[in-house]
């Protein structure tokens, strides 16, 4: 019984690592689309094409993201904002966004 529990815990851990790896691929695809948007102006279209492709759907699924049309629209919106993923995920950016929301609510 103990071996089964250890094996299950190990498999769960490996699955979590795998999801993180595929999530990093999604973030890289977002960064590439943002770069395309700045250079060519077609970033949201690029990320939508990728997310709707067979490979994109597979990567999104492996990252634990349901590859539906709502997700595609969210990815497109994120790319159109033009904020790189490393900046968007930073604590400073999060605090800045929260402060901006509080100011908007107060006004």
N, C-alpha and C positions, 0 to 999 in steps of 0.2 A: 504494500500500500504506500509506503514511504517513497519508493522509487517512482510510483505513478505521480505522486504529488510533486516531487522534485522535477520530473520530466514535464509535467504540465506547467510548472512555474518557469522552467527554462524555455519552453515553447512560447509561452505568453511574452516573456522578455524579448525573445527573438522577433516575435511579431511586432512588438512595440518599436524595436529598432528599425525594422523594415519599414513601418509606417513613417517614421521620422525621415528615413532616407528618401522615400518617395515624396514626402512633403517638401524636402529640400529641392527636389526636381521641379515641383510646382512653383516654388519661389523663384527658382532660376528662370523658368519659363516666363513668369511675370516680369522679372527684371529685363529679359530679352525683349519682351513686348513693349515695355516702357522705353527702352533704348530705340526700338523701331519707331515708336510714336514720336519721339523727339527728332529722329533723323528723317523719317519718311512720312510721318503723319498717319500711319495705318496700324498703330499698336492694338487698339481694341479689336479690330478685324482679325489681326494675327492671332491674338489669344483666343478669340472665339473659334477661329478655324482649328486651332490646335486642340482646344477643349472638346470640340465636337468630333474630332478625328478618332479613329480607333485607338491609336496610341495614347492620345490625351485622355480618353475615357478610362483606359486601362490604368494609367498613372494616377489619375484622380481617385479611382476606386482603391488602388493599393495604398494611397495616402489616407484612406478613410473618409474620402469626400464623395458624396453621391453625385455622379456626373449628370445632373439634370439641367434644364434650361435656366432655372433660377440661379444656379451656380455660375453658369456661363455669363449671364447678365451681371452678376456680382464681380466676376473677374474683369469683364469689360469696363465696368465702372471704376474699379481699382486702377486699371491701366490708364484710363482717361484722366484720372487725378494727377498722374505723373510723379507720385512719391515712390521712390525706390523701396523695396521691401525691407532692407536693412534699416532705413530711416523710419519707416512706418511701424516697425516692430520695436523700436527703441523706446526706452522709458521717457526720454525728453519729449519725443513726439507725442506720446500718449498723454503726458502731463499738459502739453501745449493744447492738444485737442480738447481735453477736459476743461481747461481754463476758458477756451473759446466758447464751449457749450454753456458754461456757467454765465459768461458775459451775455450771451445771446438770450438766455432765460431771464436774466435780471433786467434786460432792456425792454 
